[in-house]
Amino acid sequence: MWFNQETTSERLMRQVRERASDVAHALPDVEVEAVDAARALGWASLAIGAVELIAPQHVENLLGLPHDKERQGAIRALGVRELGHGLNILGADDDEPNAQLASAVWARVAGDVLDTVCLGKASHYTKAPGQFMAVSAMVAAIGIADLWCAAKLSGEA
């Protein structure tokens, strides 16, 4: 029946979760507790979100993009989303892995997908490709950390 069919977003998240285990197994076994990593990612979200919300022109400069009011509005919206991720992670109950914390970090993974799409679009407009690649590499590294942490918290690693 049509109401039992998987939506596109559900299918995408299922595929991301399936790949998370592969990524987590490919990374070296690091002695970092998943909850501690999640908390660090929560603080990183607050910092990134604050910069995106308060100084979108600085984000444009980092990416080598010309200033554009519409783009700055989109960057601010991404900042609000990032702040929400941080508050969700840091507000999770308990100091042990739990479903609330795992869901909060999986939401960051979904945000990483959105960030990657936005970077792909913005790459066409950069005037500083080297800077753009460096920032994109940092975003990718944070995405891998998010994926590792989400997999660990979900018991999939």
Number of C-alpha atoms within 10 A of each C-alpha: 4 5 6 6 9 11 10 9 10 11 12 14 17 13 11 16 19 13 14 23 19 14 16 20 13 11 11 7 8 6 6 9 13 20 21 14 18 26 19 14 22 25 18 17 25 21 16 18 24 17 17 26 23 13 15 24 21 15 20 20 16 15 24 19 21 13 14 11 11 9 16 19 14 15 23 22 16 21 24 19 19 26 23 19 25 26 15 20 26 19 14 18 13 10 10 13 19 15 13 16 26 23 17 23 28 23 21 27 25 19 18 20 17 13 17 16 12 14 17 12 11 16 18 10 13 18 14 14 15 12 15 21 14 13 16 18 12 12 16 16 12 17 20 18 19 24 25 27 28 30 25 21 25 20 12 17 16
